[in-house]
Amino acid sequence: MSEGDQLVRRVELYQQKAGALPPSLSAMGIAEVEEGPLYYQPKKDTTYVVWFGTKLGESMTYHSDTRKWKARQR
């Protein structure tokens, strides 16, 4: 969870400095690999989601519009 919170802070800092959301993790200097562990997706001009797997079929997802983490099952 703390790594997820760190990523959220990096996205917010990038947005403050650049005036826009980063288009990808690599734009923030983070290597994007298919196996994660963290994932980021911009949704609209000002909203995005960050997520990571907790165990098989389950994840925690952060929604920037609500500023909350939510457990999710697939």
N, CA, C and O atoms as a CHARMM CRD file, in Angstrom:
* protein
*
  296
    1    1 MET  N      0.82600  -1.18900   0.00000 PROA 1      0.00000
    2    1 MET  CA     0.00000   0.00000   0.00000 PROA 1      0.00000
    3    1 MET  C      0.87000   1.25400   0.00000 PROA 1      0.00000
    4    1 MET  O      0.54700   2.24400  -0.65600 PROA 1      0.00000
    5    2 SER  N      1.98100   1.20200   0.74400 PROA 2      0.00000
    6    2 SER  CA     2.82800   2.39900   0.81100 PROA 2      0.00000
    7    2 SER  C      3.43500   2.71800  -0.55300 PROA 2      0.00000
    8    2 SER  O      3.59300   3.89200  -0.88800 PROA 2      0.00000
    9    3 GLU  N      3.78000   1.69800  -1.35200 PROA 3      0.00000
   10    3 GLU  CA     4.29300   1.94700  -2.70200 PROA 3      0.00000
   11    3 GLU  C      3.21300   2.58200  -3.57600 PROA 3      0.00000
   12    3 GLU  O      3.50300   3.45500  -4.39300 PROA 3      0.00000
   13    4 GLY  N      1.98500   2.14400  -3.40300 PROA 4      0.00000
   14    4 GLY  CA     0.87300   2.74400  -4.14000 PROA 4      0.00000
   15    4 GLY  C      0.68500   4.20100  -3.76900 PROA 4      0.00000
   16    4 GLY  O      0.47300   5.04700  -4.63800 PROA 4      0.00000
   17    5 ASP  N      0.76300   4.49900  -2.47300 PROA 5      0.00000
   18    5 ASP  CA     0.65000   5.88500  -2.01900 PROA 5      0.00000
   19    5 ASP  C      1.78500   6.74200  -2.56400 PROA 5      0.00000
   20    5 ASP  O      1.57700   7.90700  -2.90500 PROA 5      0.00000
   21    6 GLN  N      2.99000   6.16700  -2.64700 PROA 6      0.00000
   22    6 GLN  CA     4.12100   6.90600  -3.20700 PROA 6      0.00000
   23    6 GLN  C      3.88700   7.22200  -4.67300 PROA 6      0.00000
   24    6 GLN  O      4.20600   8.32000  -5.13000 PROA 6      0.00000
   25    7 LEU  N      3.33400   6.27400  -5.41300 PROA 7      0.00000
   26    7 LEU  CA     3.04900   6.51200  -6.82400 PROA 7      0.00000
   27    7 LEU  C      1.99400   7.60300  -6.97500 PROA 7      0.00000
   28    7 LEU  O      2.12200   8.46300  -7.84600 PROA 7      0.00000
   29    8 VAL  N      0.96400   7.58100  -6.14900 PROA 8      0.00000
   30    8 VAL  CA    -0.07200   8.62100  -6.19800 PROA 8      0.00000
   31    8 VAL  C      0.57200   9.99200  -5.96900 PROA 8      0.00000
   32    8 VAL  O      0.25200  10.95300  -6.66800 PROA 8      0.00000
   33    9 ARG  N      1.47200  10.08200  -4.99700 PROA 9      0.00000
   34    9 ARG  CA     2.15600  11.36000  -4.73100 PROA 9      0.00000
   35    9 ARG  C      2.97700  11.81000  -5.93500 PROA 9      0.00000
   36    9 ARG  O      3.00500  12.99600  -6.26300 PROA 9      0.00000
   37   10 ARG  N      3.64500  10.86000  -6.59500 PROA 10     0.00000
   38   10 ARG  CA     4.44200  11.21100  -7.78500 PROA 10     0.00000
   39   10 ARG  C      3.56400  11.70800  -8.92100 PROA 10     0.00000
   40   10 ARG  O      3.92200  12.65500  -9.62200 PROA 10     0.00000
   41   11 VAL  N      2.41200  11.06900  -9.10300 PROA 11     0.00000
   42   11 VAL  CA     1.47700  11.51400 -10.14500 PROA 11     0.00000
   43   11 VAL  C      0.99200  12.92500  -9.83200 PROA 11     0.00000
   44   11 VAL  O      0.95700  13.78200 -10.71500 PROA 11     0.00000
   45   12 GLU  N      0.62000  13.16500  -8.58200 PROA 12     0.00000
   46   12 GLU  CA     0.12500  14.48600  -8.17800 PROA 12     0.00000
   47   12 GLU  C      1.20300  15.55600  -8.35700 PROA 12     0.00000
   48   12 GLU  O      0.90300  16.65800  -8.81500 PROA 12     0.00000
   49   13 LEU  N      2.44600  15.24900  -8.00400 PROA 13     0.00000
   50   13 LEU  CA     3.54700  16.19200  -8.16300 PROA 13     0.00000
   51   13 LEU  C      3.79300  16.48300  -9.64000 PROA 13     0.00000
   52   13 LEU  O      3.99000  17.63700 -10.02000 PROA 13     0.00000
   53   14 TYR  N      3.78300  15.45500 -10.46400 PROA 14     0.00000
   54   14 TYR  CA     3.94700  15.62400 -11.90900 PROA 14     0.00000
   55   14 TYR  C      2.85500  16.53800 -12.44600 PROA 14     0.00000
   56   14 TYR  O      3.12600  17.45300 -13.22300 PROA 14     0.00000
   57   15 GLN  N      1.61700  16.28300 -12.02700 PROA 15     0.00000
   58   15 GLN  CA     0.48500  17.07700 -12.49400 PROA 15     0.00000
   59   15 GLN  C      0.62900  18.53900 -12.07700 PROA 15     0.00000
   60   15 GLN  O      0.32400  19.43800 -12.86100 PROA 15     0.00000
   61   16 GLN  N      1.08900  18.78300 -10.85500 PROA 16     0.00000
   62   16 GLN  CA     1.28600  20.15700 -10.38700 PROA 16     0.00000
   63   16 GLN  C      2.35000  20.87400 -11.20500 PROA 16     0.00000
   64   16 GLN  O      2.17500  22.03400 -11.58000 PROA 16     0.00000
   65   17 LYS  N      3.45300  20.18400 -11.48100 PROA 17     0.00000
   66   17 LYS  CA     4.56300  20.80400 -12.20600 PROA 17     0.00000
   67   17 LYS  C      4.27400  20.97300 -13.69300 PROA 17     0.00000
   68   17 LYS  O      4.59000  22.01100 -14.27500 PROA 17     0.00000
   69   18 ALA  N      3.67600  19.95800 -14.30600 PROA 18     0.00000
   70   18 ALA  CA     3.46300  19.96900 -15.75800 PROA 18     0.00000
   71   18 ALA  C      2.11600  20.55900 -16.16400 PROA 18     0.00000
   72   18 ALA  O      1.92900  20.94400 -17.31800 PROA 18     0.00000
   73   19 GLY  N      1.18500  20.62900 -15.22800 PROA 19     0.00000
   74   19 GLY  CA    -0.14100  21.13000 -15.56200 PROA 19     0.00000
   75   19 GLY  C     -1.01600  20.11300 -16.25500 PROA 19     0.00000
   76   19 GLY  O     -2.08500  20.44800 -16.76600 PROA 19     0.00000
   77   20 ALA  N     -0.56100  18.85900 -16.27500 PROA 20     0.00000
   78   20 ALA  CA    -1.32000  17.77500 -16.90600 PROA 20     0.00000
   79   20 ALA  C     -0.88200  16.46100 -16.27700 PROA 20     0.00000
   80   20 ALA  O      0.19500  16.37100 -15.68700 PROA 20     0.00000
   81   21 LEU  N     -1.71700  15.45400 -16.40700 PROA 21     0.00000
   82   21 LEU  CA    -1.36200  14.12900 -15.91100 PROA 21     0.00000
   83   21 LEU  C     -0.25200  13.53000 -16.75500 PROA 21     0.00000
   84   21 LEU  O     -0.16800  13.80600 -17.95200 PROA 21     0.00000
   85   22 PRO  N      0.59600  12.71800 -16.15200 PROA 22     0.00000
   86   22 PRO  CA     1.58800  12.01800 -16.96400 PROA 22     0.00000
   87   22 PRO  C      0.87000  11.02400 -17.87500 PROA 22     0.00000
   88   22 PRO  O     -0.09500  10.38300 -17.46100 PROA 22     0.00000
   89   23 PRO  N      1.33900  10.89900 -19.10600 PROA 23     0.00000
   90   23 PRO  CA     0.68300   9.96000 -20.01700 PROA 23     0.00000
   91   23 PRO  C      0.95400   8.49600 -19.68500 PROA 23     0.00000
   92   23 PRO  O      0.21900   7.60700 -20.11500 PROA 23     0.00000
   93   24 SER  N      2.02400   8.25300 -18.91000 PROA 24     0.00000
   94   24 SER  CA     2.41400   6.88000 -18.58900 PROA 24     0.00000
   95   24 SER  C      3.36200   6.88700 -17.40200 PROA 24     0.00000
   96   24 SER  O      3.81700   7.94300 -16.96300 PROA 24     0.00000
   97   25 LEU  N      3.65400   5.70200 -16.88900 PROA 25     0.00000
   98   25 LEU  CA     4.64600   5.58800 -15.82500 PROA 25     0.00000
   99   25 LEU  C      6.01700   6.02200 -16.32500 PROA 25     0.00000
  100   25 LEU  O      6.76300   6.68200 -15.60200 PROA 25     0.00000
  101   26 SER  N      6.34800   5.65400 -17.55300 PROA 26     0.00000
  102   26 SER  CA     7.66900   5.99000 -18.08200 PROA 26     0.00000
  103   26 SER  C      7.88500   7.49900 -18.16700 PROA 26     0.00000
  104   26 SER  O      9.02600   7.95600 -18.09300 PROA 26     0.00000
  105   27 ALA  N      6.82900   8.27300 -18.31800 PROA 27     0.00000
  106   27 ALA  CA     6.95500   9.73300 -18.33800 PROA 27     0.00000
  107   27 ALA  C      7.42300  10.26700 -16.99000 PROA 27     0.00000
  108   27 ALA  O      7.94100  11.38000 -16.90300 PROA 27     0.00000
  109   28 MET  N      7.23900   9.46400 -15.93100 PROA 28     0.00000
  110   28 MET  CA     7.68900   9.84100 -14.59000 PROA 28     0.00000
  111   28 MET  C      9.00300   9.14900 -14.23700 PROA 28     0.00000
  112   28 MET  O      9.45500   9.22200 -13.09400 PROA 28     0.00000
  113   29 GLY  N      9.61500   8.47700 -15.21100 PROA 29     0.00000
  114   29 GLY  CA    10.87600   7.79500 -14.97100 PROA 29     0.00000
  115   29 GLY  C     10.73500   6.44000 -14.32100 PROA 29     0.00000
  116   29 GLY  O     11.69400   5.92600 -13.74600 PROA 29     0.00000
  117   30 ILE  N      9.55200   5.85000 -14.40200 PROA 30     0.00000
  118   30 ILE  CA     9.29600   4.53100 -13.81500 PROA 30     0.00000
  119   30 ILE  C      9.17900   3.51900 -14.95500 PROA 30     0.00000
  120   30 ILE  O      8.39300   3.70500 -15.88400 PROA 30     0.00000
  121   31 ALA  N      9.96200   2.45900 -14.87300 PROA 31     0.00000
  122   31 ALA  CA     9.90600   1.42600 -15.90600 PROA 31     0.00000
  123   31 ALA  C      8.53600   0.76100 -15.90600 PROA 31     0.00000
  124   31 ALA  O      8.01500   0.37600 -14.86000 PROA 31     0.00000
  125   32 GLU  N      7.96600   0.63500 -17.09600 PROA 32     0.00000
  126   32 GLU  CA     6.66300  -0.03800 -17.22300 PROA 32     0.00000
  127   32 GLU  C      6.90300  -1.48300 -17.62500 PROA 32     0.00000
  128   32 GLU  O      7.43800  -1.76600 -18.69700 PROA 32     0.00000
  129   33 VAL  N      6.50200  -2.38400 -16.75500 PROA 33     0.00000
  130   33 VAL  CA     6.62300  -3.80200 -17.05100 PROA 33     0.00000
  131   33 VAL  C      5.26600  -4.45800 -16.85300 PROA 33     0.00000
  132   33 VAL  O      4.49500  -4.07500 -15.97300 PROA 33     0.00000
  133   34 GLU  N      4.99100  -5.44600 -17.68200 PROA 34     0.00000
  134   34 GLU  CA     3.67900  -6.08800 -17.66000 PROA 34     0.00000
  135   34 GLU  C      3.34000  -6.71000 -16.31500 PROA 34     0.00000
  136   34 GLU  O      2.17600  -6.74700 -15.91700 PROA 34     0.00000
  137   35 GLU  N      4.36700  -7.20100 -15.61000 PROA 35     0.00000
  138   35 GLU  CA     4.10100  -7.85500 -14.32400 PROA 35     0.00000
  139   35 GLU  C      4.06100  -6.89500 -13.14500 PROA 35     0.00000
  140   35 GLU  O      4.05800  -7.33200 -11.99400 PROA 35     0.00000
  141   36 GLY  N      4.03100  -5.59300 -13.41300 PROA 36     0.00000
  142   36 GLY  CA     3.83600  -4.59200 -12.35100 PROA 36     0.00000
  143   36 GLY  C      5.07500  -4.31600 -11.54500 PROA 36     0.00000
  144   36 GLY  O      6.17400  -4.29600 -12.10000 PROA 36     0.00000
  145   37 PRO  N      4.94200  -4.11000 -10.29100 PROA 37     0.00000
  146   37 PRO  CA     3.81200  -4.42100  -9.42300 PROA 37     0.00000
  147   37 PRO  C      2.73100  -3.33300  -9.38700 PROA 37     0.00000
  148   37 PRO  O      1.60700  -3.58800  -8.95600 PROA 37     0.00000
  149   38 LEU  N      3.07500  -2.11500  -9.84300 PROA 38     0.00000
  150   38 LEU  CA     2.09800  -1.02300  -9.82800 PROA 38     0.00000
  151   38 LEU  C      1.67500  -0.68100 -11.24200 PROA 38     0.00000
  152   38 LEU  O      2.44900  -0.80400 -12.19200 PROA 38     0.00000
  153   39 TYR  N      0.42500  -0.24700 -11.36000 PROA 39     0.00000
  154   39 TYR  CA    -0.11300   0.12400 -12.66300 PROA 39     0.00000
  155   39 TYR  C     -0.77100   1.49900 -12.55000 PROA 39     0.00000
  156   39 TYR  O     -1.29000   1.87100 -11.49700 PROA 39     0.00000
  157   40 TYR  N     -0.73900   2.24000 -13.65300 PROA 40     0.00000
  158   40 TYR  CA    -1.28300   3.59600 -13.69300 PROA 40     0.00000
  159   40 TYR  C     -2.00600   3.77400 -15.02000 PROA 40     0.00000
  160   40 TYR  O     -1.53700   3.32100 -16.06400 PROA 40     0.00000
  161   41 GLN  N     -3.16600   4.44500 -14.96300 PROA 41     0.00000
  162   41 GLN  CA    -3.89100   4.74400 -16.19100 PROA 41     0.00000
  163   41 GLN  C     -4.59200   6.08900 -16.05500 PROA 41     0.00000
  164   41 GLN  O     -5.46000   6.25500 -15.19800 PROA 41     0.00000
  165   42 PRO  N     -4.21500   7.06400 -16.91000 PROA 42     0.00000
  166   42 PRO  CA    -4.97000   8.32400 -16.91800 PROA 42     0.00000
  167   42 PRO  C     -6.34500   8.06200 -17.53000 PROA 42     0.00000
  168   42 PRO  O     -6.46100   7.31200 -18.50000 PROA 42     0.00000
  169   43 LYS  N     -7.37500   8.67300 -16.97100 PROA 43     0.00000
  170   43 LYS  CA    -8.74100   8.46700 -17.46400 PROA 43     0.00000
  171   43 LYS  C     -9.23200   9.65900 -18.27600 PROA 43     0.00000
  172   43 LYS  O     -9.69400   9.50000 -19.40600 PROA 43     0.00000
  173   44 LYS  N     -9.13100  10.83800 -17.70600 PROA 44     0.00000
  174   44 LYS  CA    -9.55100  12.07200 -18.37200 PROA 44     0.00000
  175   44 LYS  C     -8.46000  13.08500 -18.12800 PROA 44     0.00000
  176   44 LYS  O     -7.37200  12.72300 -17.68100 PROA 44     0.00000
  177   45 ASP  N     -8.72300  14.34100 -18.41000 PROA 45     0.00000
  178   45 ASP  CA    -7.71700  15.37200 -18.21800 PROA 45     0.00000
  179   45 ASP  C     -7.21800  15.45200 -16.78400 PROA 45     0.00000
  180   45 ASP  O     -6.05000  15.76800 -16.55700 PROA 45     0.00000
  181   46 THR  N     -8.07700  15.17400 -15.81300 PROA 46     0.00000
  182   46 THR  CA    -7.68400  15.35400 -14.41800 PROA 46     0.00000
  183   46 THR  C     -7.89500  14.12600 -13.53900 PROA 46     0.00000
  184   46 THR  O     -7.64600  14.20100 -12.33600 PROA 46     0.00000
  185   47 THR  N     -8.34200  13.00800 -14.08700 PROA 47     0.00000
  186   47 THR  CA    -8.57100  11.82300 -13.26300 PROA 47     0.00000
  187   47 THR  C     -7.72800  10.64800 -13.74900 PROA 47     0.00000
  188   47 THR  O     -7.38700  10.54200 -14.92700 PROA 47     0.00000
  189   48 TYR  N     -7.40800   9.78000 -12.81300 PROA 48     0.00000
  190   48 TYR  CA    -6.58000   8.62000 -13.12600 PROA 48     0.00000
  191   48 TYR  C     -6.83900   7.52800 -12.09200 PROA 48     0.00000
  192   48 TYR  O     -7.47400   7.76400 -11.06500 PROA 48     0.00000
  193   49 VAL  N     -6.33700   6.33400 -12.38100 PROA 49     0.00000
  194   49 VAL  CA    -6.38100   5.24100 -11.42200 PROA 49     0.00000
  195   49 VAL  C     -4.98700   4.64700 -11.27800 PROA 49     0.00000
  196   49 VAL  O     -4.20000   4.63200 -12.22500 PROA 49     0.00000
  197   50 VAL  N     -4.69800   4.15900 -10.07600 PROA 50     0.00000
  198   50 VAL  CA    -3.48200   3.42200  -9.76800 PROA 50     0.00000
  199   50 VAL  C     -3.95200   2.12800  -9.13200 PROA 50     0.00000
  200   50 VAL  O     -4.88100   2.13900  -8.32400 PROA 50     0.00000
  201   51 TRP  N     -3.33500   1.02600  -9.47900 PROA 51     0.00000
  202   51 TRP  CA    -3.74500  -0.22900  -8.85900 PROA 51     0.00000
  203   51 TRP  C     -2.57000  -1.19500  -8.75500 PROA 51     0.00000
  204   51 TRP  O     -1.55500  -1.06400  -9.43900 PROA 51     0.00000
  205   52 PHE  N     -2.75600  -2.16900  -7.87000 PROA 52     0.00000
  206   52 PHE  CA    -1.78200  -3.24800  -7.69900 PROA 52     0.00000
  207   52 PHE  C     -2.51100  -4.47900  -7.20300 PROA 52     0.00000
  208   52 PHE  O     -3.53900  -4.38000  -6.53200 PROA 52     0.00000
  209   53 GLY  N     -1.96600  -5.64700  -7.54100 PROA 53     0.00000
  210   53 GLY  CA    -2.55500  -6.90200  -7.09400 PROA 53     0.00000
  211   53 GLY  C     -2.20300  -7.18800  -5.64500 PROA 53     0.00000
  212   53 GLY  O     -1.08500  -6.92500  -5.20200 PROA 53     0.00000
  213   54 THR  N     -3.15900  -7.72300  -4.91600 PROA 54     0.00000
  214   54 THR  CA    -2.90600  -8.10700  -3.52500 PROA 54     0.00000
  215   54 THR  C     -2.74500  -9.61500  -3.40700 PROA 54     0.00000
  216   54 THR  O     -1.90100 -10.09500  -2.65000 PROA 54     0.00000
  217   55 LYS  N     -3.54500 -10.35700  -4.14800 PROA 55     0.00000
  218   55 LYS  CA    -3.40100 -11.80300  -4.28600 PROA 55     0.00000
  219   55 LYS  C     -4.15600 -12.19400  -5.54500 PROA 55     0.00000
  220   55 LYS  O     -4.81700 -11.35400  -6.15500 PROA 55     0.00000
  221   56 LEU  N     -4.07000 -13.42900  -5.93200 PROA 56     0.00000
  222   56 LEU  CA    -4.65800 -13.87100  -7.18600 PROA 56     0.00000
  223   56 LEU  C     -6.12700 -13.46800  -7.28400 PROA 56     0.00000
  224   56 LEU  O     -6.94700 -13.86900  -6.45800 PROA 56     0.00000
  225   57 GLY  N     -6.44800 -12.67900  -8.29400 PROA 57     0.00000
  226   57 GLY  CA    -7.82200 -12.26300  -8.53500 PROA 57     0.00000
  227   57 GLY  C     -8.29400 -11.07700  -7.71800 PROA 57     0.00000
  228   57 GLY  O     -9.45900 -10.69200  -7.81800 PROA 57     0.00000
  229   58 GLU  N     -7.41600 -10.48300  -6.90500 PROA 58     0.00000
  230   58 GLU  CA    -7.81100  -9.34000  -6.09100 PROA 58     0.00000
  231   58 GLU  C     -6.80200  -8.20200  -6.24600 PROA 58     0.00000
  232   58 GLU  O     -5.61100  -8.43500  -6.45300 PROA 58     0.00000
  233   59 SER  N     -7.29500  -6.98000  -6.14200 PROA 59     0.00000
  234   59 SER  CA    -6.41600  -5.82300  -6.25300 PROA 59     0.00000
  235   59 SER  C     -6.95300  -4.67200  -5.41000 PROA 59     0.00000
  236   59 SER  O     -8.10100  -4.67300  -4.96700 PROA 59     0.00000
  237   60 MET  N     -6.08000  -3.69500  -5.20800 PROA 60     0.00000
  238   60 MET  CA    -6.45400  -2.43400  -4.57900 PROA 60     0.00000
  239   60 MET  C     -6.34900  -1.37600  -5.66100 PROA 60     0.00000
  240   60 MET  O     -5.35600  -1.31700  -6.38600 PROA 60     0.00000
  241   61 THR  N     -7.36500  -0.54600  -5.76900 PROA 61     0.00000
  242   61 THR  CA    -7.41100   0.47600  -6.80800 PROA 61     0.00000
  243   61 THR  C     -7.65400   1.84000  -6.18700 PROA 61     0.00000
  244   61 THR  O     -8.55900   2.01400  -5.37200 PROA 61     0.00000
  245   62 TYR  N     -6.83100   2.80500  -6.58300 PROA 62     0.00000
  246   62 TYR  CA    -6.97200   4.19200  -6.13200 PROA 62     0.00000
  247   62 TYR  C     -7.63800   4.98300  -7.24700 PROA 62     0.00000
  248   62 TYR  O     -7.19000   4.96000  -8.39300 PROA 62     0.00000
  249   63 HSD  N     -8.71900   5.68600  -6.89700 PROA 63     0.00000
  250   63 HSD  CA    -9.42800   6.54000  -7.85000 PROA 63     0.00000
  251   63 HSD  C     -9.17300   7.99000  -7.46800 PROA 63     0.00000
  252   63 HSD  O     -9.52000   8.41600  -6.36700 PROA 63     0.00000
  253   64 SER  N     -8.56800   8.74900  -8.37600 PROA 64     0.00000
  254   64 SER  CA    -8.20300  10.12200  -8.04000 PROA 64     0.00000
  255   64 SER  C     -9.41300  11.01600  -7.80800 PROA 64     0.00000
  256   64 SER  O     -9.31900  11.99700  -7.07000 PROA 64     0.00000
  257   65 ASP  N    -10.54600  10.69800  -8.42300 PROA 65     0.00000
  258   65 ASP  CA   -11.72100  11.54900  -8.22800 PROA 65     0.00000
  259   65 ASP  C    -12.29400  11.42600  -6.81600 PROA 65     0.00000
  260   65 ASP  O    -12.87900  12.38100  -6.30500 PROA 65     0.00000
  261   66 THR  N    -12.13300  10.26000  -6.17900 PROA 66     0.00000
  262   66 THR  CA   -12.60900  10.08300  -4.80500 PROA 66     0.00000
  263   66 THR  C    -11.47100  10.17300  -3.79100 PROA 66     0.00000
  264   66 THR  O    -11.70900  10.33000  -2.59400 PROA 66     0.00000
  265   67 ARG  N    -10.22800  10.07100  -4.28000 PROA 67     0.00000
  266   67 ARG  CA    -9.02200  10.07700  -3.43800 PROA 67     0.00000
  267   67 ARG  C     -9.05300   8.94300  -2.40800 PROA 67     0.00000
  268   67 ARG  O     -8.61300   9.11400  -1.27100 PROA 67     0.00000
  269   68 LYS  N     -9.58000   7.78000  -2.82000 PROA 68     0.00000
  270   68 LYS  CA    -9.68500   6.62900  -1.92400 PROA 68     0.00000
  271   68 LYS  C     -9.22700   5.35200  -2.62300 PROA 68     0.00000
  272   68 LYS  O     -9.35000   5.20000  -3.83800 PROA 68     0.00000
  273   69 TRP  N     -8.69900   4.44600  -1.81400 PROA 69     0.00000
  274   69 TRP  CA    -8.36600   3.10000  -2.26000 PROA 69     0.00000
  275   69 TRP  C     -9.58600   2.20800  -2.05900 PROA 69     0.00000
  276   69 TRP  O    -10.33000   2.36900  -1.09200 PROA 69     0.00000
  277   70 LYS  N     -9.78300   1.27200  -2.97500 PROA 70     0.00000
  278   70 LYS  CA   -10.90500   0.35400  -2.86300 PROA 70     0.00000
  279   70 LYS  C    -10.43200  -1.05200  -3.26900 PROA 70     0.00000
  280   70 LYS  O     -9.76100  -1.23200  -4.28600 PROA 70     0.00000
  281   71 ALA  N    -10.80000  -2.03100  -2.44900 PROA 71     0.00000
  282   71 ALA  CA   -10.49200  -3.42700  -2.77000 PROA 71     0.00000
  283   71 ALA  C    -11.39500  -3.87300  -3.89700 PROA 71     0.00000
  284   71 ALA  O    -12.56300  -3.49100  -3.97500 PROA 71     0.00000
  285   72 ARG  N    -10.82700  -4.69600  -4.77700 PROA 72     0.00000
  286   72 ARG  CA   -11.60600  -5.14800  -5.93100 PROA 72     0.00000
  287   72 ARG  C    -11.31100  -6.61000  -6.20900 PROA 72     0.00000
  288   72 ARG  O    -10.15700  -7.03800  -6.18100 PROA 72     0.00000
  289   73 GLN  N    -12.35500  -7.36900  -6.47600 PROA 73     0.00000
  290   73 GLN  CA   -12.20900  -8.75700  -6.86600 PROA 73     0.00000
  291   73 GLN  C    -12.57200  -8.89300  -8.33500 PROA 73     0.00000
  292   73 GLN  O    -13.46200  -8.20500  -8.83500 PROA 73     0.00000
  293   74 ARG  N    -11.87400  -9.78600  -9.01500 PROA 74     0.00000
  294   74 ARG  CA   -12.12900  -9.97800 -10.45500 PROA 74     0.00000
  295   74 ARG  C    -13.04500 -11.12700 -10.68800 PROA 74     0.00000
  296   74 ARG  O    -13.37000 -11.43500 -11.83500 PROA 74     0.00000
